[in-house]
Amino acid sequence: MKEFDYIIIGGGCAGLSLAYELEINDKLKDKTLAIIEPRNEYKKDKIWSFWKVSPHNFDDCIKKSWKNFSINIPGKTNHLKCDNYPYQSIDSGLFYEKITCKLKENENIFFFKDLKEINSKNSFIFNSVSSLKKDHRNLWQHFCGVEIETQNNFFDDEIFNLMDFDCEQKESVHFFYTLPYSKTKALVETTWLSKMNDRSQKDYDNQIKDYIENFLNLKNYKITYKEEGAIPLFYPTYEETKNKINIGTAGGMTRLSTGYTFLNIQEHSKYISKNFENISKAKKFEINKKYQFLDDIFLKVLEKHPEKMPDIFFKMFKSSPKTVIKFLSNKSNFFEDLSIIMKMPKWTFLKALLK
Ligand SMILES: Cc1cc2nc3c(=O)[nH]c(=O)nc-3n(C[C@H](O)[C@H](O)[C@H](O)COP(=O)(O)OP(=O)(O)OC[C@H]3O[C@@H](n4cnc5c(N)ncnc54)[C@H](O)[C@@H]3O)c2cc1C
């Protein structure tokens, strides 16, 4: 069976981002790489959105970018600006096409459907496949979104809605997220932060229909695309091995308090590429420990007091948007962290810390 210098298991966001980063930095000129990906074809299956706090390779895959956003709780709306760090949405269809075209130019890169097709014994492995089960004891961010199209102008495409908590909470944390791509097109998503043990939360289609028709008061529209997913709000546990690095969600690249992963994957790919020649000895790349610590407390509060979360998120955004964005995107300094912490209900967080 054929052997390769490197293997990437999973040609999804992290696997392809890494292969692309290695390719554009000429790391695979004299080395062979096998990418293991079971899917038969690449097509749009996700929209990745984030505040652009650091450069990435996919500006040409951006569907839309915004400099204004809002957050709602019943009876209150906060309009905010994000000119310093625009919020970007990447179309995964364009992303897959760009990367697969680029990788085809290198004869040292091969795609396989199953790891069993090659001999992996002597290769260095980058693994993006996790064996996480939808365990009911853990917290997940689970969601379903639809892209809709209207006949007449309906949306204000200058501003997106990050969180609209003015909806049924069912003793969990629930919000709607709306990204207007144009005056006639938008992604509307129902999102839950919960343990996924309440089946009624998964009635996504009805929730979205009700929100669009009765809350947004939009009757005439058609659904053009649908995405559904669940992001683990806990870190996967793996044995560390000498010749293997986990990447993507499997590599702990999700910021647990937000579910944002895309930009962390890009930074991890750049780190691996920079240290590629000595990768087995490089320090493990991870989300800064201070965020791991703060998110742990945050999620404890979320689990114990879901009813307080809409207000907590709303209050968090009372700090300057630039500070909150930096905090949620792992870029804040000590004073910015402090300014966010001061906005939180101190006694509730202190009790969670001491638990
Ligand atoms: C619907 C959805 C929307 C999201 N939106 C955002 C967002 O807006 N912003 C953000 O920052 N994050 C978002 N995320 C979180 C995160 O960015 C994505 O999940 C991202 O795709 C994670 O990349 P990954 O490479 O770890 O996993 P994936 O992209 O899922 O890649 C894993 C790959 O492994 C392949 N695979 C599966 N089993 C095997 C196997 N046995 N052997 C080999 N390969 C296998 C799969 O086919 C897949 O291609 C979203 C997640 C989902 C599910």
The ligand as an ORCA input file, in Angstrom:
! r2SCAN-3c Opt
* xyz 0 1
  C     -23.708     24.165      9.861
  C     -22.536     24.780     10.589
  C     -22.330     26.155     10.550
  C     -21.231     26.714     11.217
  N     -21.062     28.073     11.176
  C     -19.976     28.623     11.752
  C     -19.756     30.031     11.679
  O     -20.603     30.778     11.172
  N     -18.611     30.532     12.216
  C     -17.674     29.735     12.803
  O     -16.622     30.231     13.232
  N     -17.893     28.408     12.947
  C     -19.006     27.836     12.436
  N     -19.212     26.484     12.542
  C     -18.257     25.704     13.353
  C     -17.007     25.276     12.567
  O     -16.382     26.385     11.966
  C     -17.329     24.283     11.487
  O     -17.921     23.157     12.052
  C     -16.107     23.846     10.686
  O     -16.572     23.196      9.541
  C     -15.193     22.931     11.502
  O     -14.175     22.461     10.677
  P     -13.615     20.988     10.830
  O     -12.634     20.790      9.745
  O     -13.215     20.751     12.230
  O     -14.872     20.041     10.568
  P     -15.589     19.777      9.174
  O     -15.584     21.003      8.343
  O     -16.892     19.137      9.509
  O     -14.639     18.716      8.461
  C     -14.524     17.387      8.868
  C     -14.411     16.557      7.588
  O     -14.155     15.195      7.941
  C     -14.850     14.364      7.035
  N     -14.994     13.045      7.673
  C     -15.997     12.582      8.450
  N     -15.736     11.309      8.851
  C     -14.539     10.984      8.328
  C     -13.719      9.823      8.404
  N     -14.095      8.759      9.120
  N     -12.529      9.821      7.750
  C     -12.136     10.895      7.043
  N     -12.881     12.038      6.943
  C     -14.055     12.076      7.576
  C     -16.167     15.081      6.799
  O     -16.755     14.673      5.595
  C     -15.685     16.539      6.758
  O     -15.399     16.965      5.444
  C     -20.320     25.893     11.931
  C     -20.578     24.522     12.008
  C     -21.657     23.966     11.361
  C     -21.892     22.483     11.488
*
